Amino acid sequence: MSFQWSNLTEPALIPTWLYRRYIEAIDFFDAEWAPMFTRFMPKRPAPGPGSKKHFSLPWLADPQGMARFHDPRERIELMGAPHIEGITFNARTIKNGYAEDMEEFAEDFENGVIQAKRLMMDRQLVRFVNRTIEYTLTRYVYGDPVVMASFSTQTTDRQGYANVRTGTFRGVADANLGGNQWGLPGANIFADLNYLKDRFELMSGEQATNLVIGRVTARSMEDNNGLLNRLIQIKDTTQGVLGAAIQGLAINRVVGQSYKEVPGINTDREGYPGRGDYLRQTWARLNKIDMMTSEYASGRWEWGLITNNQLGYTACAWTHRLHQEQRSSPTEMFTRQWKEHDPLEIKNSVAISVTPVVQDFANALRLDQLAMQ
C-alpha cells in the first residue's frame, strides 16, 4: 500500500487528499496489531440506537430445569422464571494525537524521509490507543474493582480466582492445589490444572479451552521437572516442553502486551497513561512493564487466565456526531486534522469510545502469582 505523503511548506488549508491518506494509514495500522485480549474480546458496536455511550444489558440466570413429559391434553407446566439482573455500561473515550511541522524537512524530498516519519508517527498514534484498550481489558478481566467501576456495574461473584503459590482458591485454602510456584521442582502443574479446569467447568458449565500465560510463566513451566517427565512419557517434546497445548488447553503466550515507564521521580506523571518513555529499550535500559502483572509485597508477579472462546467483546460507541458522519462503524477510529494559531503546524488525532463487556465472569478464571518477574 502506498500512502503518497508529500511535503507541506505553504500555510494553506489541509488538502483533502492528505486527509484521505491519513485515514488510510490509521485504518491500516489499526488492523495490523491485535493483542491477545483484543482477540478474545473483539470490537463491536455498542448496543442500542446510534451505538449509545450509556446502555444496559439484561443478565438472566439459567434455571437449568428439565421439561417434563405431558399427556396430550394436559395443561403445560411453565418453567421457573429466571432471575434477571440489569447491568449498566458506560463507554469512555480514548484520545491520542501529535503535531506536525509543515516546514520540517521542507527541502528534503530524498529517500522517502517524510513518508517514513509520518507513517511511523501514525503507527505509534494507533498503538498508543490500542495499548490503552488492551491494558483496560486485562484489568477488567482481572476483576480490578477500580477499573470495573469506571465502566459498569458488573460483578465478579461468578469469577474463580486461585493463588497458585499459596494454594488457595477464592481466598480459601484447598488441598487440591499444590501451593507451589509452577517453576519450582515440586510444583505439580498437571494436578493444579486438573483442579482448576474442574472449578471452571463447575461454575461456567462450559469446557475450558485456553490457558493464557506470560513469558516468565512459560519459561518456568519449561523448567518444571514434573511437567517435563510427564510429557516425555506421552509426547514427543522435540519442539519444546509446552508445545501448543497442555491438558486440553491451548497455550497463549503473552509477549508484546507491555508499556514503557519513564524512569525516576516523574514515573507517575509521565508513565501510563501518559507519554511513556521515548527512549528505545536496550539491555542497559529494561523499563518495559508487562500488562498481565500485579504488585505484591514480594515483588511483581505474572497472573494468567483459563478461559474459552466466549470471554466477551469490546463495545464501541460514537465519540462525536462527526465520527458518525465520517465512519461506517464506531469500531473505526475517529480521525481529525486541524490547525490552531500556528499556520505552519498541523495537529493529528484519533479517538475511540470503548467499554469492556465480559459475557460471564465464570469464563474468566484468574491464576495469581504464577511466576515472579
C-alpha positions as CSV (number, residue, x, y, z in Angstrom):
1,M,0.0,0.0,0.0
2,S,1.3,3.5,-0.9
3,F,0.0,6.5,1.0
4,Q,1.9,9.0,-1.1
5,W,2.8,11.6,1.6
6,S,4.4,14.8,0.5
7,N,5.9,18.0,2.0
8,L,3.6,20.8,3.0
9,T,5.5,24.1,3.0
10,E,2.7,26.6,2.4
11,P,0.4,27.8,5.2
12,A,-2.7,26.7,3.3
13,L,-5.7,24.7,4.2
14,I,-5.2,20.9,4.8
15,P,-5.7,19.3,1.4
16,T,-8.5,16.7,1.1
17,W,-6.2,14.1,-0.5
18,L,-3.8,14.4,2.5
19,Y,-6.6,13.7,5.0
20,R,-7.7,10.7,3.0
21,R,-4.1,9.3,3.1
22,Y,-4.1,10.0,6.9
23,I,-7.3,7.9,7.3
24,E,-5.9,5.1,5.2
25,A,-2.8,5.0,7.3
26,I,-4.8,4.9,10.6
27,D,-7.0,2.1,9.3
28,F,-4.0,0.1,8.0
29,F,-2.2,0.3,11.3
30,D,-5.3,-0.3,13.4
31,A,-5.8,-3.7,11.6
32,E,-2.1,-4.6,11.9
33,W,-1.8,-5.1,15.7
34,A,-4.4,-7.0,17.7
35,P,-3.0,-8.1,21.1
36,M,-4.2,-11.1,23.0
37,F,-7.2,-9.8,24.9
38,T,-8.4,-7.7,21.9
39,R,-8.6,-11.0,20.0
40,F,-10.5,-12.6,22.9
41,M,-12.8,-9.6,23.1
42,P,-13.1,-8.1,19.6
43,K,-14.6,-4.7,19.0
44,R,-18.3,-4.5,18.3
45,P,-20.7,-1.6,18.0
46,A,-22.3,-0.9,21.4
47,P,-26.0,-2.0,21.5
48,G,-28.8,0.5,21.2
49,P,-29.8,3.1,18.6
50,G,-26.8,5.1,17.4
51,S,-24.4,2.9,19.4
52,K,-25.0,4.6,22.7
53,K,-22.3,5.6,25.2
54,H,-24.6,4.5,28.0
55,F,-26.5,1.3,27.8
56,S,-27.9,-1.5,29.9
57,L,-28.0,-5.2,29.2
58,P,-30.3,-7.8,30.9
59,W,-28.4,-10.7,32.5
60,L,-30.5,-13.8,33.1
61,A,-29.8,-16.7,35.4
62,D,-30.3,-20.1,33.7
63,P,-33.0,-22.0,35.6
64,Q,-31.4,-25.3,34.4
65,G,-34.6,-27.2,34.8
66,M,-36.0,-30.1,32.8
67,A,-39.1,-30.1,30.7
68,R,-41.4,-33.0,31.9
69,F,-43.5,-35.3,29.8
70,H,-47.2,-34.4,29.4
71,D,-50.3,-36.2,28.3
72,P,-51.6,-35.0,25.0
73,R,-54.3,-32.7,26.5
74,E,-52.6,-32.0,29.9
75,R,-52.1,-28.4,30.8
76,I,-48.5,-27.3,30.3
77,E,-46.3,-26.7,33.3
78,L,-44.4,-23.5,33.0
79,M,-40.7,-23.4,33.7
80,G,-39.3,-21.4,36.6
81,A,-38.8,-17.7,35.8
82,P,-35.1,-16.9,35.8
83,H,-33.6,-14.1,37.9
84,I,-33.0,-11.0,35.8
85,E,-30.3,-8.5,36.6
86,G,-29.8,-5.3,34.7
87,I,-26.2,-4.2,34.3
88,T,-25.4,-0.7,33.1
89,F,-22.3,0.1,31.0
90,N,-20.5,3.4,30.3
91,A,-18.2,3.9,27.3
92,R,-15.2,6.1,27.9
93,T,-13.3,7.9,25.2
94,I,-9.6,7.4,24.5
95,K,-7.7,10.1,22.5
96,N,-4.2,10.5,21.2
97,G,-2.5,12.9,18.8
98,Y,0.7,14.6,17.6
99,A,1.7,17.8,16.0
100,E,3.3,18.1,12.5
101,D,5.6,20.9,11.5
102,M,4.8,21.8,7.9
103,E,8.3,23.3,7.3
104,E,10.1,20.3,8.7
105,F,12.4,18.8,6.0
106,A,11.0,21.3,3.6
107,E,13.7,20.8,1.1
108,D,14.3,17.1,1.7
109,F,12.5,15.0,-0.9
110,E,15.1,12.2,-1.0
111,N,14.8,8.6,0.2
112,G,11.2,8.9,1.5
113,V,12.1,10.7,4.7
114,I,8.8,12.5,5.0
115,Q,6.8,9.4,4.1
116,A,8.7,7.2,6.6
117,K,8.4,9.6,9.5
118,R,4.7,10.3,9.1
119,L,3.9,6.6,8.8
120,M,5.9,5.8,11.9
121,M,4.1,8.6,13.8
122,D,0.7,7.3,12.7
123,R,1.6,3.8,13.6
124,Q,2.6,4.9,17.2
125,L,-0.6,7.0,17.3
126,V,-2.7,4.0,16.8
127,R,-0.7,1.7,19.0
128,F,-1.0,4.2,21.9
129,V,-4.8,3.9,21.7
130,N,-4.8,0.1,21.2
131,R,-2.4,-0.4,24.0
132,T,-4.7,1.5,26.3
133,I,-7.6,-0.7,25.2
134,E,-5.6,-3.8,25.8
135,Y,-4.5,-2.7,29.3
136,T,-8.0,-1.8,30.2
137,L,-9.3,-5.2,29.0
138,T,-6.7,-7.1,31.1
139,R,-7.6,-5.1,34.2
140,Y,-11.3,-5.5,33.7
141,V,-11.0,-9.3,33.1
142,Y,-8.7,-9.5,36.1
143,G,-11.6,-8.1,38.1
144,D,-9.9,-4.8,39.2
145,P,-12.7,-3.1,41.2
146,V,-11.5,0.4,40.3
147,V,-11.4,-0.3,36.6
148,M,-14.7,-2.1,36.6
149,A,-16.5,0.6,38.5
150,S,-15.5,3.2,35.9
151,F,-17.2,1.2,33.1
152,S,-20.1,-0.9,34.5
153,T,-22.0,-2.3,37.5
154,Q,-21.0,-5.8,36.5
155,T,-19.7,-8.0,39.4
156,T,-17.2,-10.8,39.7
157,D,-19.3,-13.0,42.0
158,R,-19.1,-15.8,39.5
159,Q,-15.4,-15.5,38.8
160,G,-12.9,-18.1,40.1
161,Y,-9.5,-17.0,41.2
162,A,-6.7,-19.1,42.5
163,N,-3.3,-18.2,44.0
164,V,-1.1,-20.9,42.7
165,R,1.8,-20.0,45.0
166,T,-0.2,-20.2,48.2
167,G,-2.6,-22.9,47.1
168,T,-5.8,-21.1,47.7
169,F,-9.0,-20.8,45.7
170,R,-11.1,-17.6,46.2
171,G,-9.0,-17.0,49.3
172,V,-9.7,-20.4,50.9
173,A,-7.0,-23.0,51.4
174,D,-7.7,-26.0,49.3
175,A,-5.8,-29.3,49.3
176,N,-6.4,-29.7,45.6
177,L,-3.8,-27.0,44.8
178,G,-0.2,-27.8,45.4
179,G,0.8,-24.4,46.6
180,N,4.0,-24.2,44.6
181,Q,5.1,-21.7,42.0
182,W,4.9,-23.6,38.7
183,G,8.6,-23.1,38.0
184,L,9.7,-24.9,41.3
185,P,10.7,-28.6,41.2
186,G,7.8,-29.7,43.5
187,A,5.1,-28.0,41.5
188,N,2.6,-30.5,40.1
189,I,1.2,-28.5,37.2
190,F,-0.9,-31.3,35.9
191,A,-2.7,-31.7,39.2
192,D,-3.2,-27.9,39.5
193,L,-4.7,-27.6,36.0
194,N,-7.0,-30.6,36.6
195,Y,-8.5,-29.0,39.7
196,L,-8.7,-25.5,38.1
197,K,-10.4,-26.9,35.0
198,D,-12.9,-28.6,37.2
199,R,-13.6,-25.3,39.0
200,F,-14.0,-23.5,35.7
201,E,-16.5,-26.1,34.4
202,L,-18.4,-26.3,37.6
203,M,-19.4,-22.7,37.5
204,S,-19.5,-21.9,33.8
205,G,-20.9,-25.2,32.5
206,E,-18.5,-24.8,29.6
207,Q,-15.3,-26.5,28.6
208,A,-12.1,-24.7,29.3
209,T,-10.1,-24.3,26.0
210,N,-7.4,-21.7,26.6
211,L,-4.6,-21.0,29.0
212,V,-3.2,-17.5,28.8
213,I,0.3,-17.0,30.4
214,G,3.1,-14.6,30.3
215,R,6.6,-15.2,29.1
216,V,8.2,-15.7,32.5
217,T,5.5,-18.2,33.4
218,A,6.1,-20.0,30.1
219,R,9.8,-20.2,30.9
220,S,9.1,-21.5,34.4
221,M,6.8,-24.2,33.0
222,E,9.5,-25.2,30.6
223,D,11.9,-25.7,33.5
224,N,9.4,-27.7,35.6
225,N,10.8,-31.3,36.1
226,G,7.4,-32.8,36.8
227,L,5.9,-31.4,33.6
228,L,8.9,-32.5,31.6
229,N,8.9,-36.1,32.9
230,R,5.2,-36.4,32.3
231,L,5.3,-35.2,28.8
232,I,8.3,-37.3,27.9
233,Q,6.2,-40.4,28.5
234,I,3.3,-39.3,26.3
235,K,4.5,-36.9,23.7
236,D,7.4,-36.0,21.5
237,T,8.9,-32.9,23.1
238,T,11.5,-32.0,20.4
239,Q,9.7,-28.7,19.8
240,G,9.7,-27.7,23.4
241,V,8.0,-28.9,26.6
242,L,4.9,-26.8,26.3
243,G,4.2,-27.1,22.6
244,A,0.8,-25.8,21.5
245,A,-1.4,-27.3,24.2
246,I,-1.4,-28.9,27.7
247,Q,-4.3,-30.7,29.4
248,G,-6.6,-29.9,26.5
249,L,-5.8,-26.1,26.9
250,A,-4.4,-24.2,24.0
251,I,-1.5,-22.2,25.3
252,N,-1.4,-18.5,24.5
253,R,1.9,-16.8,25.4
254,V,1.5,-13.1,26.0
255,V,4.7,-11.4,24.8
256,G,4.0,-7.9,23.4
257,Q,1.4,-6.7,25.9
258,S,3.7,-4.1,27.6
259,Y,4.2,-0.4,28.1
260,K,7.2,1.7,29.0
261,E,7.5,3.9,32.0
262,V,9.7,6.9,32.3
263,P,12.3,6.1,35.0
264,G,12.8,8.3,38.0
265,I,10.7,10.7,40.0
266,N,8.4,11.5,37.1
267,T,7.2,8.0,36.5
268,D,3.7,8.5,37.9
269,R,3.3,11.7,35.9
270,E,4.8,10.6,32.6
271,G,4.1,6.9,32.5
272,Y,0.9,5.1,31.7
273,P,-1.5,6.5,30.6
274,G,0.7,9.3,29.5
275,R,3.6,9.8,27.1
276,G,5.7,6.8,28.1
277,D,9.5,6.6,27.7
278,Y,10.5,8.0,24.4
279,L,14.0,6.3,24.6
280,R,14.5,2.9,22.9
281,Q,14.7,0.0,25.3
282,T,18.2,-1.6,25.4
283,W,19.8,-4.2,27.7
284,A,21.0,-1.3,29.8
285,R,17.5,0.2,30.0
286,L,15.0,-2.5,30.7
287,N,12.0,-0.5,31.7
288,K,9.0,-2.1,29.9
289,I,6.2,-3.4,32.2
290,D,4.1,-6.4,31.2
291,M,0.4,-5.8,31.4
292,M,-0.5,-9.2,32.9
293,T,1.3,-8.5,36.2
294,S,0.3,-7.4,39.7
295,E,2.3,-6.0,42.5
296,Y,2.7,-7.9,45.8
297,A,4.8,-7.2,48.9
298,S,7.3,-9.7,47.5
299,G,7.5,-8.1,44.1
300,R,5.8,-8.1,40.7
301,W,4.2,-11.4,39.7
302,E,2.6,-12.6,36.5
303,W,-1.0,-13.7,36.5
304,G,-2.7,-16.0,34.0
305,L,-6.2,-16.9,32.8
306,I,-8.2,-20.0,32.0
307,T,-11.0,-19.2,29.6
308,N,-12.8,-20.3,26.5
309,N,-13.9,-18.6,23.3
310,Q,-16.8,-16.9,25.0
311,L,-14.9,-14.3,27.1
312,G,-16.8,-11.2,25.8
313,Y,-16.3,-8.2,23.5
314,T,-15.3,-4.5,23.5
315,A,-18.3,-2.4,22.9
316,C,-17.6,0.8,20.9
317,A,-19.7,3.9,20.8
318,W,-19.7,7.1,18.6
319,T,-17.3,9.6,20.0
320,H,-18.8,12.6,18.2
321,R,-21.5,13.5,15.7
322,L,-18.8,14.0,13.1
323,H,-17.5,10.5,13.9
324,Q,-20.8,9.1,12.8
325,E,-20.7,11.1,9.6
326,Q,-17.2,10.1,8.8
327,R,-17.2,6.4,9.6
328,S,-19.5,3.4,8.9
329,S,-19.0,1.8,12.3
330,P,-18.0,3.1,15.8
331,T,-15.3,0.4,15.9
332,E,-13.3,2.6,13.4
333,M,-11.3,5.4,15.0
334,F,-12.5,9.0,14.7
335,T,-9.7,10.9,12.9
336,R,-9.1,14.6,12.8
337,Q,-6.6,17.1,11.3
338,W,-6.7,20.8,12.2
339,K,-4.8,24.0,12.6
340,E,-4.7,26.3,15.6
341,H,-2.9,29.6,15.9
342,D,0.3,28.5,14.2
343,P,-0.4,28.3,10.5
344,L,2.7,26.1,9.9
345,E,1.6,23.3,12.2
346,I,-1.0,20.6,11.7
347,K,-2.5,18.6,14.6
348,N,-3.4,15.0,14.0
349,S,-5.6,13.0,16.4
350,V,-7.6,9.8,16.7
351,A,-10.3,8.9,19.2
352,I,-12.5,5.9,20.1
353,S,-15.0,5.2,22.8
354,V,-15.0,1.7,24.4
355,T,-16.3,-0.3,27.3
356,P,-15.3,-4.0,28.1
357,V,-18.2,-6.5,28.3
358,V,-17.5,-9.9,29.8
359,Q,-20.2,-12.3,28.8
360,D,-19.8,-14.3,32.0
361,F,-17.1,-13.9,34.6
362,A,-17.3,-17.6,35.2
363,N,-15.5,-17.8,31.8
364,A,-12.5,-15.9,33.2
365,L,-10.7,-18.0,35.9
366,R,-7.8,-16.0,37.1
367,L,-4.5,-17.6,38.2
368,D,-2.4,-15.4,40.5
369,Q,1.3,-15.5,41.3
370,L,2.3,-17.9,38.6
371,A,5.9,-16.6,38.3
372,M,7.8,-13.6,39.7
373,Q,9.2,-11.2,37.1
